Amino acid sequence: MLFRSFKPNAYLDGNGIPTVGYGQTRYPDGRPVRMGDTINEQQAESFYRQHLNKVLSRLNENEGFRAAPPAVQAGLTSFGFNLGENFLDPNTPNFETIQRHVNNQDWPKAIEAFDLYVEPGGPNEAGLRRRRDAEQEKYNKCETAFTSAFTR
């Protein structure tokens, strides 16, 4: 689920952070993106895949994530790609609500908790709300299909 189009030239995101490609703020080796940096689409796709694999690897360390249905895993993966792969780590502050719901395997509440991360009143609120809505919609569509398949 990509929420950004490819941009070969570094630009400042809504928080003033240099960003390039498909929303990368750091290169796979950890270096930060700097204004003036340029990459091609093949590099951007490679960086995207490397970042996604890092997020998935970290999320798979969490028992609740591993127990989640695929639709929930997809939403949590998109969330982690956007907010950082450590959000399910109990030592990471400000994610206690979503951590609790994932660890308790309360999937509807875990998905609802996405709404807590939209920076209300901030410059990125509209974009983050669209992203959180898309993450929730993916879960809701899969949950509806799953429920209707077993209630016929």
WORAZI-V681224 format. One record per residue. N is the residue number from 0. RES is the residue in three letters. SS is DSSP state (2 for helix, 1 for strand, 0 for the rest). PSI is psi in whole degrees, -180 to 180 (999 if undefined). Layout:
n | res | ss | psi
N | RES | SS | PSI
N | RES | SS | PSI
This chain:
n | res | ss | psi
0 | MET | 0 | 99
1 | LEU | 0 | 133
2 | PHE | 0 | 0
3 | ARG | 0 | 147
4 | SER | 0 | 164
5 | PHE | 0 | 132
6 | LYS | 1 | 114
7 | PRO | 1 | -24
8 | ASN | 1 | 137
9 | ALA | 1 | 141
10 | TYR | 1 | 165
11 | LEU | 1 | 125
12 | ASP | 0 | -176
13 | GLY | 0 | -18
14 | ASN | 0 | 6
15 | GLY | 0 | 21
16 | ILE | 0 | 128
17 | PRO | 1 | 132
18 | THR | 1 | 149
19 | VAL | 1 | 163
20 | GLY | 1 | -121
21 | TYR | 0 | 39
22 | GLY | 0 | 17
23 | GLN | 1 | 131
24 | THR | 0 | -11
25 | ARG | 1 | 152
26 | TYR | 0 | 161
27 | PRO | 0 | -27
28 | ASP | 0 | 3
29 | GLY | 0 | -14
30 | ARG | 0 | 141
31 | PRO | 1 | 149
32 | VAL | 0 | 142
33 | ARG | 0 | 150
34 | MET | 0 | 138
35 | GLY | 0 | -17
36 | ASP | 0 | 145
37 | THR | 1 | 139
38 | ILE | 0 | 163
39 | ASN | 0 | 172
40 | GLU | 2 | -35
41 | GLN | 2 | -43
42 | GLN | 2 | -44
43 | ALA | 2 | -43
44 | GLU | 2 | -39
45 | SER | 2 | -46
46 | PHE | 2 | -40
47 | TYR | 2 | -49
48 | ARG | 2 | -41
49 | GLN | 2 | -42
50 | HIS | 2 | -44
51 | LEU | 2 | -44
52 | ASN | 2 | -37
53 | LYS | 2 | -43
54 | VAL | 2 | -49
55 | LEU | 2 | -41
56 | SER | 2 | -45
57 | ARG | 2 | -44
58 | LEU | 2 | -36
59 | ASN | 0 | -9
60 | GLU | 0 | -15
61 | ASN | 0 | 125
62 | GLU | 2 | -41
63 | GLY | 2 | -43
64 | PHE | 2 | -45
65 | ARG | 2 | -29
66 | ALA | 2 | -12
67 | ALA | 0 | 147
68 | PRO | 0 | 157
69 | PRO | 2 | -39
70 | ALA | 2 | -39
71 | VAL | 2 | -42
72 | GLN | 2 | -40
73 | ALA | 2 | -45
74 | GLY | 2 | -44
75 | LEU | 2 | -34
76 | THR | 2 | -44
77 | SER | 2 | -42
78 | PHE | 2 | -47
79 | GLY | 2 | -35
80 | PHE | 2 | -39
81 | ASN | 2 | -40
82 | LEU | 2 | -5
83 | GLY | 0 | 138
84 | GLU | 0 | -9
85 | ASN | 0 | 10
86 | PHE | 0 | -20
87 | LEU | 0 | -4
88 | ASP | 0 | 125
89 | PRO | 0 | -17
90 | ASN | 0 | -3
91 | THR | 0 | 116
92 | PRO | 0 | 162
93 | ASN | 0 | 10
94 | PHE | 0 | 21
95 | GLU | 2 | -39
96 | THR | 2 | -52
97 | ILE | 2 | -36
98 | GLN | 2 | -47
99 | ARG | 2 | -46
100 | HIS | 2 | -38
101 | VAL | 2 | -45
102 | ASN | 2 | -31
103 | ASN | 0 | 0
104 | GLN | 0 | 38
105 | ASP | 0 | 83
106 | TRP | 2 | -45
107 | PRO | 2 | -41
108 | LYS | 2 | -34
109 | ALA | 2 | -44
110 | ILE | 2 | -41
111 | GLU | 2 | -34
112 | ALA | 2 | -18
113 | PHE | 2 | -33
114 | ASP | 2 | -17
115 | LEU | 2 | -11
116 | TYR | 0 | 61
117 | VAL | 0 | 8
118 | GLU | 0 | 62
119 | PRO | 0 | 131
120 | GLY | 0 | -7
121 | GLY | 0 | 170
122 | PRO | 0 | -19
123 | ASN | 0 | 5
124 | GLU | 2 | -48
125 | ALA | 2 | -46
126 | GLY | 2 | -42
127 | LEU | 2 | -37
128 | ARG | 2 | -41
129 | ARG | 2 | -43
130 | ARG | 2 | -49
131 | ARG | 2 | -40
132 | ASP | 2 | -42
133 | ALA | 2 | -40
134 | GLU | 2 | -43
135 | GLN | 2 | -40
136 | GLU | 2 | -40
137 | LYS | 2 | -45
138 | TYR | 2 | -48
139 | ASN | 2 | -40
140 | LYS | 2 | -44
141 | CYS | 2 | -40
142 | GLU | 2 | -41
143 | THR | 2 | -45
144 | ALA | 2 | -42
145 | PHE | 2 | -48
146 | THR | 2 | -45
147 | SER | 2 | -30
148 | ALA | 2 | -27
149 | PHE | 2 | 1
150 | THR | 0 | 12
151 | ARG | 0 | 999
